Amino acid sequence: MSRLPLDGVTVIDFGQIFQGSYASVLMAKAGARVIKVEPPRGEPLRQRVPPGRKSTLPFAMLNANKRGITLNLKAPRGKELLFEMVRRADVLLENFAPGAMDALGVGWSVLHAVNPRLIYATASGYGISGPDKEALAMDLTVQAASGIMSVTGYPDKPPVRAGITVADFMGGTHLYAGIMTALFEREHTGEGRLVEIAMQESVYYTLAAALESYSRHGKVPPRVGNNSGGSAAPYGLYPLQDGWLAVHPGTEQHWRNILQAAGREDLLDDPRFRTMHDRAAHLEETNAIVSAWTSRLTKAEAIAIARKFKIPCSPVRDVSEVMHDPHMHERGMLETVDHPDLGRVVLPTTPLRLHGAGVAPAEPSPRLGQHNADIYGTWLGLGAAEIEELRRQGVI
């Protein structure tokens, strides 16, 4: 295996729950040495472990390939130890509430003085400036504030949250991008930089279609459920014998392919269905044609026909089907790992593909403080007696 892309990069990871932890696991999978720093009782995601279990799948996913240590930043000696790590590190990332690290005396301005080459990355809900900077943010509340919920759901029902933690992970993706950009810049300048990501801002681009509708018509677009709001037809979910089929023809040829697959070549020249706009004007008839075709098929048959006739569609799959998807396992995105707390589980590797470069071999997420002796002893050079004293004093 070739040298890993981020081999030699050391990351001090104060990421918690999803947003910060996702950015740092991408770096770990690319070969960076990521040191996950938790308070002595563990980060919040550990506290979500249900009774009778030692870990959760989200924690295992987001903290694979990391070294795990504990550190009490409220203790003076804890700050000193952090400074020692910062002097040796390339990146520090955190997604605490704005100002939390400054209140502890270990914010950007302090750490930049300790190591001018350090990339300090902070992620929050609404940013570290502006009138909303102190607003508490969770994925649900950012979905509401950002407008995502306003366009999700059906017109005659209340707004609905997206079924995934989209704001957290979009924030984590942009945090990773900001860190990589700053590391590239540092190669030319030799100077570190403060990198900042706001979850609300990271999802704004996803509203492009809704923003276009508002810009064009001057009215807030209604929720349209699984339909396209009249911009495409057919579009949405259609019944199968064993589930549902998502269909979205992007070109007129795709529509002709559907008619051929359905055995309805007699409609190829029908003026009601000739163009996307014609079909949108006859939406019920268009949907009836597609539903009559799909309702005769199973998921497996629909997949085979879609490939044969080149139709952009996919059965709606549940999480168990996705977890065992042969395609993603074959590509190496998913792999089976023996985890010390969870047993044999399926974990993701990384969606980032740098062809010819390797991906770090799977290592289970660390237990709380698992690598204290390695990091404080081997890396920082503390003796066993001093590490034991740090434990006794509650510093680690």
C-alpha positions in Angstrom: 0.0 0.0 0.0 1.3 3.4 -0.9 1.9 6.1 1.6 -1.3 7.4 3.0 -2.2 11.0 1.9 -2.3 12.5 5.4 0.6 10.5 6.8 2.6 12.8 9.1 -0.4 15.1 10.0 -1.3 15.1 13.7 -4.8 16.2 14.7 -6.0 17.1 18.1 -9.7 16.1 18.0 -12.1 17.8 20.3 -15.0 16.8 18.0 -18.1 15.5 19.7 -21.3 13.7 18.6 -21.4 14.0 14.7 -20.2 17.3 13.2 -16.6 17.5 14.4 -16.1 13.7 14.7 -17.0 13.2 11.0 -14.4 15.7 9.8 -11.7 14.0 11.9 -12.6 10.4 11.0 -12.2 11.4 7.3 -8.7 12.6 8.2 -8.0 9.4 10.2 -9.0 7.3 7.3 -6.6 9.3 5.1 -3.7 8.4 7.4 -3.6 11.3 9.9 -2.8 10.6 13.5 -6.0 11.7 15.2 -6.0 12.0 18.9 -9.5 12.1 20.2 -9.6 14.2 23.4 -12.5 13.7 25.8 -13.3 14.9 29.3 -12.7 12.3 32.0 -16.3 11.1 31.8 -16.4 11.0 28.0 -18.0 13.0 25.2 -21.8 13.3 24.9 -22.1 10.5 22.3 -20.7 8.0 24.8 -23.4 9.0 27.2 -26.1 7.9 24.7 -25.0 4.3 25.1 -28.2 2.3 26.2 -28.1 0.1 29.3 -26.4 -3.2 28.7 -24.2 -2.0 25.9 -20.6 -0.6 25.9 -20.8 1.4 22.7 -23.0 2.4 19.8 -22.7 2.0 16.0 -22.5 5.8 15.4 -19.7 6.1 17.9 -17.8 3.2 16.3 -18.4 4.7 12.8 -17.2 8.2 13.7 -14.2 7.3 15.9 -12.5 4.5 14.0 -8.8 4.8 13.6 -8.4 7.3 16.3 -6.2 7.4 19.5 -8.4 8.1 22.5 -7.3 10.1 25.6 -9.0 12.0 28.4 -8.1 15.5 29.6 -9.6 17.9 32.1 -9.1 21.4 30.6 -10.4 23.0 33.7 -7.3 21.9 35.6 -4.2 24.0 35.1 -2.1 20.9 34.4 -4.6 19.9 31.8 -4.0 23.2 29.9 -0.3 22.6 30.1 -0.6 19.2 28.6 -2.7 20.6 25.8 -0.1 23.2 25.1 2.5 20.4 24.8 0.4 18.6 22.3 -0.4 21.7 20.3 3.4 22.4 19.9 3.6 19.0 18.2 0.3 19.1 16.2 -0.8 20.4 12.8 -4.6 20.7 13.4 -6.9 21.2 16.4 -10.6 20.9 15.7 -13.6 21.4 18.0 -17.4 21.9 17.7 -18.2 23.3 21.1 -20.5 26.3 21.5 -18.8 29.5 20.3 -16.5 30.9 23.0 -16.2 27.7 25.0 -12.5 27.2 24.3 -11.8 30.9 24.9 -13.5 30.7 28.3 -11.2 27.8 29.2 -8.2 29.9 28.1 -7.3 27.6 25.2 -8.9 29.4 22.2 -7.5 30.3 18.9 -5.5 33.4 19.9 -3.8 31.5 22.8 -3.0 28.4 20.8 -1.8 30.3 17.7 0.8 31.9 20.0 1.9 28.5 21.2 2.2 27.1 17.7 1.9 29.6 14.8 1.6 26.7 12.3 -1.5 25.3 13.9 -4.7 25.0 11.9 -7.5 25.8 14.5 -10.9 24.6 13.2 -14.1 25.5 14.9 -17.6 24.4 13.9 -20.9 25.6 15.3 -24.5 26.0 14.4 -24.6 29.7 13.4 -21.0 30.8 13.5 -18.7 32.7 15.9 -20.0 36.1 14.8 -23.4 37.7 14.1 -26.5 38.2 16.2 -27.3 34.4 16.4 -23.9 33.2 17.4 -25.0 32.3 20.9 -28.1 30.4 19.8 -27.9 26.7 20.8 -27.9 24.4 17.8 -28.8 20.8 17.2 -29.4 19.2 13.8 -33.2 19.5 14.2 -33.1 23.2 15.1 -30.7 24.0 12.2 -32.9 22.2 9.8 -35.7 24.5 11.0 -33.6 27.7 11.0 -32.0 27.0 7.6 -35.3 26.4 5.7 -34.8 22.7 5.1 -37.9 21.8 7.1 -40.0 24.4 5.3 -39.6 22.5 2.0 -39.9 19.0 3.4 -43.2 17.2 3.7 -46.6 17.6 2.1 -48.6 20.8 1.5 -51.5 19.9 3.8 -49.3 18.7 6.7 -46.8 20.4 9.1 -43.2 20.7 8.0 -41.1 17.6 8.5 -37.4 17.1 9.4 -35.2 15.3 6.9 -34.9 11.7 8.1 -31.1 12.0 8.4 -28.8 14.3 10.4 -28.1 16.4 7.3 -26.9 19.6 9.0 -24.4 17.9 11.2 -22.8 15.9 8.5 -22.9 18.7 5.9 -21.1 20.8 8.6 -18.6 18.1 9.1 -17.9 17.8 5.4 -17.3 21.5 5.1 -15.1 21.5 8.2 -12.9 18.9 6.6 -12.8 20.9 3.4 -11.8 24.1 5.4 -9.0 22.2 7.2 -7.6 20.8 4.0 -7.7 24.2 2.3 -5.8 25.7 5.3 -3.2 22.9 5.3 -2.6 23.5 1.6 -2.2 27.2 2.2 0.2 26.5 5.0 2.5 24.7 2.6 3.1 28.1 0.9 2.9 30.5 3.9 4.2 28.4 6.8 1.4 30.0 8.9 -1.7 28.4 10.5 -5.1 29.9 10.2 -8.5 30.0 12.1 -11.0 27.9 10.1 -14.7 28.4 10.9 -17.8 26.5 9.7 -21.4 27.2 10.5 -24.0 24.4 10.0 -26.6 26.8 8.8 -24.4 28.2 6.1 -23.1 24.7 5.1 -26.6 23.6 4.0 -27.7 26.8 2.1 -26.7 25.5 -1.3 -29.0 22.5 -0.9 -32.0 25.0 -1.1 -31.0 25.9 -4.7 -34.3 24.7 -6.3 -36.5 26.3 -3.7 -34.6 29.6 -3.9 -34.9 29.6 -7.6 -38.7 29.1 -7.3 -38.9 32.0 -4.9 -36.7 34.2 -7.0 -38.7 33.6 -10.1 -42.2 33.8 -8.7 -41.8 36.0 -5.7 -43.7 33.4 -3.5 -42.4 30.9 -1.0 -42.7 27.5 -2.7 -45.1 25.1 -1.1 -44.1 21.7 0.2 -44.6 19.1 -2.6 -43.8 15.8 -0.8 -42.2 13.4 -3.3 -43.3 15.4 -6.3 -41.2 17.9 -8.3 -43.6 20.8 -7.9 -44.4 20.7 -11.6 -40.8 21.0 -12.8 -40.5 17.4 -14.0 -42.9 14.6 -14.9 -42.9 11.8 -14.1 -41.1 12.3 -10.8 -41.5 10.6 -7.4 -42.4 7.2 -6.0 -44.3 4.6 -7.8 -45.6 1.2 -6.4 -43.8 -2.1 -6.9 -45.0 -5.5 -5.8 -42.5 -5.4 -2.9 -42.0 -1.7 -2.2 -41.6 1.6 -4.1 -39.6 2.8 -7.1 -38.1 6.3 -7.3 -38.2 7.6 -10.8 -36.7 10.8 -12.2 -36.2 11.0 -16.0 -33.8 13.8 -16.7 -34.2 13.9 -20.4 -36.9 13.3 -23.0 -35.0 10.1 -24.1 -35.4 8.8 -20.5 -39.2 9.2 -20.9 -39.1 7.4 -24.2 -37.1 4.6 -22.6 -39.8 4.2 -19.9 -42.5 3.9 -22.6 -40.5 1.2 -24.4 -39.9 -0.7 -21.1 -43.6 -0.5 -20.3 -44.6 -1.7 -23.7 -46.4 1.6 -24.4 -44.7 2.7 -27.7 -48.2 3.8 -28.8 -47.7 6.9 -26.7 -44.4 8.0 -28.1 -46.0 10.6 -30.3 -49.0 11.4 -28.1 -49.0 15.2 -27.7 -50.1 15.0 -24.1 -46.7 13.4 -23.2 -44.3 14.7 -25.8 -42.3 17.1 -23.5 -41.7 17.5 -19.8 -44.1 20.5 -19.8 -46.8 18.5 -21.6 -46.5 15.7 -19.1 -46.6 18.1 -16.2 -49.9 19.5 -17.6 -51.2 16.0 -17.7 -49.7 14.8 -14.4 -52.4 12.3 -13.3 -52.4 10.6 -16.7 -48.6 10.5 -16.7 -48.4 9.0 -13.2 -51.0 6.4 -14.1 -49.0 5.2 -17.0 -45.9 4.8 -14.9 -47.7 3.2 -12.0 -49.4 0.7 -14.2 -45.9 -0.4 -15.4 -44.1 -0.4 -12.0 -46.9 -2.2 -10.1 -46.2 -5.3 -12.1 -42.5 -5.4 -11.1 -40.5 -6.5 -8.1 -37.4 -4.5 -6.9 -35.1 -6.9 -8.6 -37.0 -6.8 -11.9 -37.1 -3.0 -11.8 -33.3 -2.8 -11.3 -32.7 -5.2 -14.3 -35.1 -3.3 -16.5 -33.6 0.1 -15.5 -30.2 -1.1 -16.6 -31.4 -2.6 -19.8 -33.4 0.5 -20.9 -31.2 3.1 -19.2 -33.8 4.6 -16.9 -32.8 6.7 -13.9 -34.7 5.0 -11.1 -34.1 3.0 -8.0 -36.1 1.0 -5.5 -36.4 2.5 -2.1 -34.1 0.4 0.1 -34.2 0.2 3.9 -31.1 0.5 6.1 -30.6 -3.2 6.3 -30.4 -3.5 2.5 -28.0 -0.5 2.3 -25.8 -1.9 5.1 -25.4 -5.2 3.1 -25.2 -3.6 -0.4 -22.8 -5.8 -2.5 -21.9 -2.7 -4.6 -20.5 -0.7 -1.7 -18.8 -3.8 -0.1 -17.2 -4.6 -3.4 -15.9 -1.0 -3.7 -14.5 -1.1 -0.2 -16.8 1.6 1.2 -18.3 -0.9 3.7 -16.3 -3.6 5.5 -17.0 -6.0 8.3 -15.0 -5.3 11.5 -14.6 -7.2 14.8 -15.2 -4.5 17.4 -14.3 -5.2 21.0 -17.6 -3.8 22.3 -20.0 -4.4 19.5 -18.8 -7.7 18.1 -18.9 -8.2 14.3 -20.3 -5.0 12.7 -20.4 -3.3 9.3 -18.5 0.0 9.3 -17.8 2.5 6.5 -14.3 3.4 5.4 -14.3 6.7 3.6 -16.2 8.2 0.7 -13.0 10.1 -0.4 -11.3 8.2 -3.2 -7.7 9.2 -4.1 -6.8 6.6 -6.7 -3.5 5.0 -6.1 -3.4 6.1 -2.5 -4.3 3.8 0.4 -6.9 4.0 3.1 -6.0 3.3 6.7 -6.8 -0.3 7.7 -9.8 -0.5 10.0 -9.1 0.0 13.7 -12.0 0.0 16.2 -13.0 3.1 18.0 -11.1 3.6 21.2 -12.4 3.0 24.7 -12.4 6.0 27.0 -8.9 7.0 27.7 -7.5 3.8 26.0 -4.4 5.5 24.7 -3.5 7.8 27.7 -0.3 5.9 28.4 0.7 5.9 24.7 0.1 9.6 24.1 1.2 11.1 27.4 4.0 8.6 27.9 5.4 7.7 24.5 4.5 11.0 22.7 4.9 13.6 25.4 7.5 11.7 27.3 5.8 11.6 30.8 6.8 8.8 33.1 4.5 6.2 34.5 4.4 7.7 37.9 3.5 11.1 36.6 0.7 9.6 34.5 -0.6 7.9 37.5 -0.5 11.1 39.5 -2.5 12.9 36.7 -5.1 10.2 37.0 -5.2 10.6 40.8 -5.7 14.4 40.5 -8.4 14.0 37.9 -6.4 15.7 35.2 -6.9 12.6 33.0 
